[in-house]
Amino acid sequence: MSSKLKIIKNPDEAMYEMVSAAVEVNNRQCPCVLPSKRNEDTLCPCKAFREQTTAGECTCGRFVKVEVDA
């Protein structure tokens, strides 16, 4: 059986809430991206994380990719 990756919110509620507040302040932009580098690809969850092919947290820690049965 093969597995797929699914994006979920970080189960660490404190981390999720802290980063979510920063995303809100930054107009939905990933808080770990410099203001001069922000664009459509850096809207949270950012393109780099959406295209990530391995399980794990995004750079800012708001979301996690987990393996699920396909």
PyMOL Python script that loads the backbone (N, CA, C, O; Angstrom):
from pymol import cmd

cmd.read_pdbstr("""\
ATOM      1  N   MET A   1       0.845  -1.182   0.000  1.00  0.00           N
ATOM      2  CA  MET A   1       0.000   0.000   0.000  1.00  0.00           C
ATOM      3  C   MET A   1       0.890   1.245   0.000  1.00  0.00           C
ATOM      4  O   MET A   1       1.887   1.302   0.720  1.00  0.00           O
ATOM      5  N   SER A   2       0.528   2.227  -0.800  1.00  0.00           N
ATOM      6  CA  SER A   2       1.320   3.451  -0.877  1.00  0.00           C
ATOM      7  C   SER A   2       0.755   4.499   0.082  1.00  0.00           C
ATOM      8  O   SER A   2      -0.386   4.406   0.532  1.00  0.00           O
ATOM      9  N   SER A   3       1.573   5.479   0.374  1.00  0.00           N
ATOM     10  CA  SER A   3       1.116   6.551   1.259  1.00  0.00           C
ATOM     11  C   SER A   3       1.198   7.884   0.533  1.00  0.00           C
ATOM     12  O   SER A   3       1.961   8.054  -0.418  1.00  0.00           O
ATOM     13  N   LYS A   4       0.401   8.808   1.002  1.00  0.00           N
ATOM     14  CA  LYS A   4       0.319  10.157   0.464  1.00  0.00           C
ATOM     15  C   LYS A   4       0.659  11.136   1.567  1.00  0.00           C
ATOM     16  O   LYS A   4       0.643  10.776   2.744  1.00  0.00           O
ATOM     17  N   LEU A   5       0.964  12.362   1.204  1.00  0.00           N
ATOM     18  CA  LEU A   5       1.204  13.386   2.202  1.00  0.00           C
ATOM     19  C   LEU A   5      -0.020  14.278   2.327  1.00  0.00           C
ATOM     20  O   LEU A   5      -0.648  14.639   1.332  1.00  0.00           O
ATOM     21  N   LYS A   6      -0.345  14.625   3.554  1.00  0.00           N
ATOM     22  CA  LYS A   6      -1.486  15.487   3.842  1.00  0.00           C
ATOM     23  C   LYS A   6      -0.994  16.621   4.735  1.00  0.00           C
ATOM     24  O   LYS A   6      -0.186  16.395   5.637  1.00  0.00           O
ATOM     25  N   ILE A   7      -1.476  17.837   4.490  1.00  0.00           N
ATOM     26  CA  ILE A   7      -1.118  18.980   5.324  1.00  0.00           C
ATOM     27  C   ILE A   7      -2.136  19.101   6.453  1.00  0.00           C
ATOM     28  O   ILE A   7      -3.344  19.130   6.220  1.00  0.00           O
ATOM     29  N   ILE A   8      -1.619  19.172   7.691  1.00  0.00           N
ATOM     30  CA  ILE A   8      -2.465  19.390   8.858  1.00  0.00           C
ATOM     31  C   ILE A   8      -1.896  20.553   9.669  1.00  0.00           C
ATOM     32  O   ILE A   8      -0.730  20.912   9.510  1.00  0.00           O
ATOM     33  N   LYS A   9      -2.717  21.140  10.538  1.00  0.00           N
ATOM     34  CA  LYS A   9      -2.168  22.180  11.417  1.00  0.00           C
ATOM     35  C   LYS A   9      -1.250  21.513  12.423  1.00  0.00           C
ATOM     36  O   LYS A   9      -1.438  20.348  12.772  1.00  0.00           O
ATOM     37  N   ASN A  10      -0.270  22.245  12.882  1.00  0.00           N
ATOM     38  CA  ASN A  10       0.683  21.714  13.849  1.00  0.00           C
ATOM     39  C   ASN A  10      -0.073  21.281  15.098  1.00  0.00           C
ATOM     40  O   ASN A  10      -0.825  22.076  15.661  1.00  0.00           O
ATOM     41  N   PRO A  11       0.105  20.042  15.545  1.00  0.00           N
ATOM     42  CA  PRO A  11      -0.588  19.582  16.748  1.00  0.00           C
ATOM     43  C   PRO A  11      -0.141  20.298  18.027  1.00  0.00           C
ATOM     44  O   PRO A  11      -0.817  20.218  19.052  1.00  0.00           O
ATOM     45  N   ASP A  12       0.994  20.994  17.968  1.00  0.00           N
ATOM     46  CA  ASP A  12       1.437  21.815  19.094  1.00  0.00           C
ATOM     47  C   ASP A  12       0.600  23.099  19.029  1.00  0.00           C
ATOM     48  O   ASP A  12       0.932  24.029  18.293  1.00  0.00           O
ATOM     49  N   GLU A  13      -0.476  23.136  19.798  1.00  0.00           N
ATOM     50  CA  GLU A  13      -1.451  24.223  19.724  1.00  0.00           C
ATOM     51  C   GLU A  13      -0.820  25.593  19.980  1.00  0.00           C
ATOM     52  O   GLU A  13      -1.177  26.572  19.325  1.00  0.00           O
ATOM     53  N   ALA A  14       0.109  25.666  20.921  1.00  0.00           N
ATOM     54  CA  ALA A  14       0.761  26.946  21.225  1.00  0.00           C
ATOM     55  C   ALA A  14       1.552  27.449  20.017  1.00  0.00           C
ATOM     56  O   ALA A  14       1.492  28.633  19.686  1.00  0.00           O
ATOM     57  N   MET A  15       2.285  26.563  19.364  1.00  0.00           N
ATOM     58  CA  MET A  15       3.057  26.936  18.180  1.00  0.00           C
ATOM     59  C   MET A  15       2.116  27.369  17.064  1.00  0.00           C
ATOM     60  O   MET A  15       2.340  28.395  16.423  1.00  0.00           O
ATOM     61  N   TYR A  16       1.064  26.591  16.830  1.00  0.00           N
ATOM     62  CA  TYR A  16       0.109  26.922  15.778  1.00  0.00           C
ATOM     63  C   TYR A  16      -0.501  28.296  16.013  1.00  0.00           C
ATOM     64  O   TYR A  16      -0.579  29.100  15.084  1.00  0.00           O
ATOM     65  N   GLU A  17      -0.934  28.578  17.230  1.00  0.00           N
ATOM     66  CA  GLU A  17      -1.566  29.863  17.554  1.00  0.00           C
ATOM     67  C   GLU A  17      -0.584  31.023  17.409  1.00  0.00           C
ATOM     68  O   GLU A  17      -0.941  32.079  16.888  1.00  0.00           O
ATOM     69  N   MET A  18       0.648  30.828  17.869  1.00  0.00           N
ATOM     70  CA  MET A  18       1.654  31.885  17.792  1.00  0.00           C
ATOM     71  C   MET A  18       1.956  32.243  16.329  1.00  0.00           C
ATOM     72  O   MET A  18       1.987  33.419  15.967  1.00  0.00           O
ATOM     73  N   VAL A  19       2.175  31.231  15.503  1.00  0.00           N
ATOM     74  CA  VAL A  19       2.507  31.491  14.098  1.00  0.00           C
ATOM     75  C   VAL A  19       1.282  32.028  13.356  1.00  0.00           C
ATOM     76  O   VAL A  19       1.412  32.900  12.498  1.00  0.00           O
ATOM     77  N   SER A  20       0.100  31.515  13.680  1.00  0.00           N
ATOM     78  CA  SER A  20      -1.125  32.001  13.034  1.00  0.00           C
ATOM     79  C   SER A  20      -1.327  33.490  13.300  1.00  0.00           C
ATOM     80  O   SER A  20      -1.746  34.230  12.410  1.00  0.00           O
ATOM     81  N   ALA A  21      -1.031  33.928  14.517  1.00  0.00           N
ATOM     82  CA  ALA A  21      -1.141  35.354  14.848  1.00  0.00           C
ATOM     83  C   ALA A  21      -0.169  36.174  13.999  1.00  0.00           C
ATOM     84  O   ALA A  21      -0.515  37.259  13.532  1.00  0.00           O
ATOM     85  N   ALA A  22       1.035  35.663  13.802  1.00  0.00           N
ATOM     86  CA  ALA A  22       2.028  36.366  12.977  1.00  0.00           C
ATOM     87  C   ALA A  22       1.585  36.403  11.513  1.00  0.00           C
ATOM     88  O   ALA A  22       1.798  37.403  10.827  1.00  0.00           O
ATOM     89  N   VAL A  23       0.976  35.326  11.037  1.00  0.00           N
ATOM     90  CA  VAL A  23       0.470  35.281   9.654  1.00  0.00           C
ATOM     91  C   VAL A  23      -0.623  36.331   9.478  1.00  0.00           C
ATOM     92  O   VAL A  23      -0.661  37.025   8.462  1.00  0.00           O
ATOM     93  N   GLU A  24      -1.493  36.444  10.446  1.00  0.00           N
ATOM     94  CA  GLU A  24      -2.578  37.426  10.373  1.00  0.00           C
ATOM     95  C   GLU A  24      -2.025  38.850  10.313  1.00  0.00           C
ATOM     96  O   GLU A  24      -2.481  39.665   9.510  1.00  0.00           O
ATOM     97  N   VAL A  25      -1.049  39.144  11.160  1.00  0.00           N
ATOM     98  CA  VAL A  25      -0.429  40.474  11.182  1.00  0.00           C
ATOM     99  C   VAL A  25       0.269  40.776   9.857  1.00  0.00           C
ATOM    100  O   VAL A  25       0.333  41.930   9.432  1.00  0.00           O
ATOM    101  N   ASN A  26       0.788  39.741   9.210  1.00  0.00           N
ATOM    102  CA  ASN A  26       1.540  39.901   7.961  1.00  0.00           C
ATOM    103  C   ASN A  26       0.671  39.705   6.712  1.00  0.00           C
ATOM    104  O   ASN A  26       1.183  39.339   5.653  1.00  0.00           O
ATOM    105  N   ASN A  27      -0.638  39.946   6.831  1.00  0.00           N
ATOM    106  CA  ASN A  27      -1.543  39.849   5.674  1.00  0.00           C
ATOM    107  C   ASN A  27      -1.464  38.500   4.968  1.00  0.00           C
ATOM    108  O   ASN A  27      -1.373  38.435   3.742  1.00  0.00           O
ATOM    109  N   ARG A  28      -1.501  37.427   5.750  1.00  0.00           N
ATOM    110  CA  ARG A  28      -1.498  36.041   5.267  1.00  0.00           C
ATOM    111  C   ARG A  28      -0.140  35.576   4.745  1.00  0.00           C
ATOM    112  O   ARG A  28      -0.016  34.463   4.235  1.00  0.00           O
ATOM    113  N   GLN A  29       0.865  36.420   4.871  1.00  0.00           N
ATOM    114  CA  GLN A  29       2.203  36.049   4.402  1.00  0.00           C
ATOM    115  C   GLN A  29       2.920  35.227   5.468  1.00  0.00           C
ATOM    116  O   GLN A  29       2.726  35.427   6.668  1.00  0.00           O
ATOM    117  N   CYS A  30       3.742  34.307   5.006  1.00  0.00           N
ATOM    118  CA  CYS A  30       4.552  33.488   5.898  1.00  0.00           C
ATOM    119  C   CYS A  30       5.451  34.421   6.723  1.00  0.00           C
ATOM    120  O   CYS A  30       6.149  35.255   6.146  1.00  0.00           O
ATOM    121  N   PRO A  31       5.450  34.301   8.048  1.00  0.00           N
ATOM    122  CA  PRO A  31       6.229  35.220   8.875  1.00  0.00           C
ATOM    123  C   PRO A  31       7.739  35.019   8.792  1.00  0.00           C
ATOM    124  O   PRO A  31       8.502  35.868   9.251  1.00  0.00           O
ATOM    125  N   CYS A  32       8.173  33.909   8.214  1.00  0.00           N
ATOM    126  CA  CYS A  32       9.613  33.664   8.128  1.00  0.00           C
ATOM    127  C   CYS A  32      10.211  34.200   6.830  1.00  0.00           C
ATOM    128  O   CYS A  32      11.390  33.975   6.553  1.00  0.00           O
ATOM    129  N   VAL A  33       9.406  34.909   6.028  1.00  0.00           N
ATOM    130  CA  VAL A  33       9.885  35.476   4.771  1.00  0.00           C
ATOM    131  C   VAL A  33      10.093  36.981   4.946  1.00  0.00           C
ATOM    132  O   VAL A  33       9.235  37.675   5.490  1.00  0.00           O
ATOM    133  N   LEU A  34      11.228  37.471   4.485  1.00  0.00           N
ATOM    134  CA  LEU A  34      11.503  38.904   4.567  1.00  0.00           C
ATOM    135  C   LEU A  34      10.466  39.692   3.770  1.00  0.00           C
ATOM    136  O   LEU A  34      10.043  39.249   2.702  1.00  0.00           O
ATOM    137  N   PRO A  35      10.054  40.852   4.274  1.00  0.00           N
ATOM    138  CA  PRO A  35       9.045  41.658   3.567  1.00  0.00           C
ATOM    139  C   PRO A  35       9.394  41.914   2.099  1.00  0.00           C
ATOM    140  O   PRO A  35       8.499  41.922   1.255  1.00  0.00           O
ATOM    141  N   SER A  36      10.650  42.120   1.782  1.00  0.00           N
ATOM    142  CA  SER A  36      11.045  42.400   0.397  1.00  0.00           C
ATOM    143  C   SER A  36      10.915  41.178  -0.518  1.00  0.00           C
ATOM    144  O   SER A  36      10.946  41.319  -1.740  1.00  0.00           O
ATOM    145  N   LYS A  37      10.773  39.998   0.056  1.00  0.00           N
ATOM    146  CA  LYS A  37      10.683  38.756  -0.726  1.00  0.00           C
ATOM    147  C   LYS A  37       9.257  38.224  -0.821  1.00  0.00           C
ATOM    148  O   LYS A  37       9.034  37.197  -1.462  1.00  0.00           O
ATOM    149  N   ARG A  38       8.283  38.895  -0.201  1.00  0.00           N
ATOM    150  CA  ARG A  38       6.915  38.400  -0.157  1.00  0.00           C
ATOM    151  C   ARG A  38       6.206  38.560  -1.494  1.00  0.00           C
ATOM    152  O   ARG A  38       6.336  39.581  -2.169  1.00  0.00           O
ATOM    153  N   ASN A  39       5.445  37.517  -1.864  1.00  0.00           N
ATOM    154  CA  ASN A  39       4.650  37.513  -3.093  1.00  0.00           C
ATOM    155  C   ASN A  39       3.578  36.433  -2.962  1.00  0.00           C
ATOM    156  O   ASN A  39       3.374  35.902  -1.871  1.00  0.00           O
ATOM    157  N   GLU A  40       2.903  36.105  -4.034  1.00  0.00           N
ATOM    158  CA  GLU A  40       1.842  35.083  -4.004  1.00  0.00           C
ATOM    159  C   GLU A  40       2.371  33.731  -3.523  1.00  0.00           C
ATOM    160  O   GLU A  40       1.650  32.988  -2.858  1.00  0.00           O
ATOM    161  N   ASP A  41       3.606  33.412  -3.849  1.00  0.00           N
ATOM    162  CA  ASP A  41       4.182  32.119  -3.465  1.00  0.00           C
ATOM    163  C   ASP A  41       4.482  32.017  -1.976  1.00  0.00           C
ATOM    164  O   ASP A  41       4.694  30.919  -1.462  1.00  0.00           O
ATOM    165  N   THR A  42       4.502  33.149  -1.281  1.00  0.00           N
ATOM    166  CA  THR A  42       4.820  33.122   0.144  1.00  0.00           C
ATOM    167  C   THR A  42       3.586  33.277   1.027  1.00  0.00           C
ATOM    168  O   THR A  42       3.707  33.450   2.240  1.00  0.00           O
ATOM    169  N   LEU A  43       2.388  33.214   0.418  1.00  0.00           N
ATOM    170  CA  LEU A  43       1.171  33.185   1.230  1.00  0.00           C
ATOM    171  C   LEU A  43       1.151  31.867   1.996  1.00  0.00           C
ATOM    172  O   LEU A  43       1.459  30.816   1.435  1.00  0.00           O
ATOM    173  N   CYS A  44       0.797  31.921   3.254  1.00  0.00           N
ATOM    174  CA  CYS A  44       0.818  30.746   4.124  1.00  0.00           C
ATOM    175  C   CYS A  44      -0.398  29.851   3.874  1.00  0.00           C
ATOM    176  O   CYS A  44      -1.522  30.352   3.858  1.00  0.00           O
ATOM    177  N   PRO A  45      -0.210  28.547   3.678  1.00  0.00           N
ATOM    178  CA  PRO A  45       1.059  27.831   3.594  1.00  0.00           C
ATOM    179  C   PRO A  45       1.755  28.132   2.267  1.00  0.00           C
ATOM    180  O   PRO A  45       1.130  28.125   1.206  1.00  0.00           O
ATOM    181  N   CYS A  46       3.032  28.389   2.348  1.00  0.00           N
ATOM    182  CA  CYS A  46       3.791  28.840   1.185  1.00  0.00           C
ATOM    183  C   CYS A  46       3.932  27.744   0.119  1.00  0.00           C
ATOM    184  O   CYS A  46       3.765  26.556   0.394  1.00  0.00           O
ATOM    185  N   LYS A  47       4.236  28.175  -1.072  1.00  0.00           N
ATOM    186  CA  LYS A  47       4.391  27.270  -2.199  1.00  0.00           C
ATOM    187  C   LYS A  47       5.482  26.224  -1.930  1.00  0.00           C
ATOM    188  O   LYS A  47       5.319  25.050  -2.262  1.00  0.00           O
ATOM    189  N   ALA A  48       6.580  26.654  -1.334  1.00  0.00           N
ATOM    190  CA  ALA A  48       7.673  25.719  -1.046  1.00  0.00           C
ATOM    191  C   ALA A  48       7.184  24.570  -0.170  1.00  0.00           C
ATOM    192  O   ALA A  48       7.548  23.417  -0.400  1.00  0.00           O
ATOM    193  N   PHE A  49       6.362  24.876   0.832  1.00  0.00           N
ATOM    194  CA  PHE A  49       5.847  23.821   1.705  1.00  0.00           C
ATOM    195  C   PHE A  49       4.806  22.981   0.972  1.00  0.00           C
ATOM    196  O   PHE A  49       4.806  21.757   1.095  1.00  0.00           O
ATOM    197  N   ARG A  50       3.927  23.616   0.218  1.00  0.00           N
ATOM    198  CA  ARG A  50       2.910  22.849  -0.519  1.00  0.00           C
ATOM    199  C   ARG A  50       3.551  21.858  -1.477  1.00  0.00           C
ATOM    200  O   ARG A  50       3.018  20.770  -1.696  1.00  0.00           O
ATOM    201  N   GLU A  51       4.692  22.227  -2.048  1.00  0.00           N
ATOM    202  CA  GLU A  51       5.388  21.363  -3.004  1.00  0.00           C
ATOM    203  C   GLU A  51       6.390  20.414  -2.344  1.00  0.00           C
ATOM    204  O   GLU A  51       6.982  19.575  -3.023  1.00  0.00           O
ATOM    205  N   GLN A  52       6.583  20.537  -1.047  1.00  0.00           N
ATOM    206  CA  GLN A  52       7.504  19.666  -0.313  1.00  0.00           C
ATOM    207  C   GLN A  52       7.073  18.211  -0.481  1.00  0.00           C
ATOM    208  O   GLN A  52       5.887  17.906  -0.353  1.00  0.00           O
ATOM    209  N   THR A  53       8.001  17.320  -0.762  1.00  0.00           N
ATOM    210  CA  THR A  53       7.679  15.918  -1.031  1.00  0.00           C
ATOM    211  C   THR A  53       7.998  14.988   0.132  1.00  0.00           C
ATOM    212  O   THR A  53       7.918  13.767  -0.007  1.00  0.00           O
ATOM    213  N   THR A  54       8.358  15.556   1.276  1.00  0.00           N
ATOM    214  CA  THR A  54       8.659  14.747   2.454  1.00  0.00           C
ATOM    215  C   THR A  54       7.799  15.189   3.634  1.00  0.00           C
ATOM    216  O   THR A  54       7.348  16.333   3.694  1.00  0.00           O
ATOM    217  N   ALA A  55       7.581  14.274   4.564  1.00  0.00           N
ATOM    218  CA  ALA A  55       6.830  14.595   5.776  1.00  0.00           C
ATOM    219  C   ALA A  55       7.652  15.543   6.638  1.00  0.00           C
ATOM    220  O   ALA A  55       8.882  15.523   6.593  1.00  0.00           O
ATOM    221  N   GLY A  56       6.970  16.377   7.426  1.00  0.00           N
ATOM    222  CA  GLY A  56       7.652  17.275   8.344  1.00  0.00           C
ATOM    223  C   GLY A  56       6.981  18.629   8.419  1.00  0.00           C
ATOM    224  O   GLY A  56       6.003  18.893   7.719  1.00  0.00           O
ATOM    225  N   GLU A  57       7.516  19.488   9.278  1.00  0.00           N
ATOM    226  CA  GLU A  57       6.966  20.825   9.487  1.00  0.00           C
ATOM    227  C   GLU A  57       7.388  21.773   8.377  1.00  0.00           C
ATOM    228  O   GLU A  57       8.413  21.582   7.723  1.00  0.00           O
ATOM    229  N   CYS A  58       6.562  22.808   8.181  1.00  0.00           N
ATOM    230  CA  CYS A  58       6.975  23.901   7.310  1.00  0.00           C
ATOM    231  C   CYS A  58       8.029  24.718   8.069  1.00  0.00           C
ATOM    232  O   CYS A  58       8.242  24.503   9.262  1.00  0.00           O
ATOM    233  N   THR A  59       8.670  25.633   7.391  1.00  0.00           N
ATOM    234  CA  THR A  59       9.748  26.405   8.002  1.00  0.00           C
ATOM    235  C   THR A  59       9.301  27.165   9.240  1.00  0.00           C
ATOM    236  O   THR A  59      10.027  27.204  10.233  1.00  0.00           O
ATOM    237  N   CYS A  60       8.116  27.772   9.199  1.00  0.00           N
ATOM    238  CA  CYS A  60       7.660  28.570  10.339  1.00  0.00           C
ATOM    239  C   CYS A  60       6.990  27.718  11.417  1.00  0.00           C
ATOM    240  O   CYS A  60       6.781  28.200  12.530  1.00  0.00           O
ATOM    241  N   GLY A  61       6.651  26.467  11.114  1.00  0.00           N
ATOM    242  CA  GLY A  61       6.085  25.567  12.119  1.00  0.00           C
ATOM    243  C   GLY A  61       4.575  25.613  12.263  1.00  0.00           C
ATOM    244  O   GLY A  61       4.034  24.994  13.180  1.00  0.00           O
ATOM    245  N   ARG A  62       3.880  26.320  11.396  1.00  0.00           N
ATOM    246  CA  ARG A  62       2.417  26.404  11.505  1.00  0.00           C
ATOM    247  C   ARG A  62       1.740  25.122  11.036  1.00  0.00           C
ATOM    248  O   ARG A  62       0.742  24.691  11.612  1.00  0.00           O
ATOM    249  N   PHE A  63       2.287  24.518   9.991  1.00  0.00           N
ATOM    250  CA  PHE A  63       1.689  23.312   9.419  1.00  0.00           C
ATOM    251  C   PHE A  63       2.686  22.165   9.397  1.00  0.00           C
ATOM    252  O   PHE A  63       3.897  22.363   9.493  1.00  0.00           O
ATOM    253  N   VAL A  64       2.139  20.949   9.267  1.00  0.00           N
ATOM    254  CA  VAL A  64       2.944  19.739   9.224  1.00  0.00           C
ATOM    255  C   VAL A  64       2.408  18.871   8.087  1.00  0.00           C
ATOM    256  O   VAL A  64       1.197  18.769   7.895  1.00  0.00           O
ATOM    257  N   LYS A  65       3.308  18.253   7.343  1.00  0.00           N
ATOM    258  CA  LYS A  65       2.901  17.246   6.363  1.00  0.00           C
ATOM    259  C   LYS A  65       3.089  15.886   7.010  1.00  0.00           C
ATOM    260  O   LYS A  65       4.145  15.579   7.561  1.00  0.00           O
ATOM    261  N   VAL A  66       2.029  15.072   6.929  1.00  0.00           N
ATOM    262  CA  VAL A  66       2.069  13.722   7.501  1.00  0.00           C
ATOM    263  C   VAL A  66       1.707  12.720   6.416  1.00  0.00           C
ATOM    264  O   VAL A  66       1.003  13.043   5.460  1.00  0.00           O
ATOM    265  N   GLU A  67       2.195  11.514   6.580  1.00  0.00           N
ATOM    266  CA  GLU A  67       1.879  10.446   5.629  1.00  0.00           C
ATOM    267  C   GLU A  67       0.535   9.829   6.007  1.00  0.00           C
ATOM    268  O   GLU A  67       0.258   9.569   7.178  1.00  0.00           O
ATOM    269  N   VAL A  68      -0.288   9.604   4.995  1.00  0.00           N
ATOM    270  CA  VAL A  68      -1.573   8.934   5.180  1.00  0.00           C
ATOM    271  C   VAL A  68      -1.677   7.835   4.135  1.00  0.00           C
ATOM    272  O   VAL A  68      -1.087   7.943   3.061  1.00  0.00           O
ATOM    273  N   ASP A  69      -2.420   6.779   4.439  1.00  0.00           N
ATOM    274  CA  ASP A  69      -2.602   5.703   3.470  1.00  0.00           C
ATOM    275  C   ASP A  69      -3.407   6.207   2.279  1.00  0.00           C
ATOM    276  O   ASP A  69      -4.412   6.899   2.440  1.00  0.00           O
ATOM    277  N   ALA A  70      -2.955   5.853   1.090  1.00  0.00           N
ATOM    278  CA  ALA A  70      -3.621   6.301  -0.139  1.00  0.00           C
ATOM    279  C   ALA A  70      -4.841   5.449  -0.446  1.00  0.00           C
ATOM    280  O   ALA A  70      -5.523   5.684  -1.444  1.00  0.00           O
TER     281      ALA A  70
END
""", "prot")
cmd.dss("prot")
cmd.show_as("cartoon", "prot")
cmd.util.cbc("prot")
cmd.orient("prot")
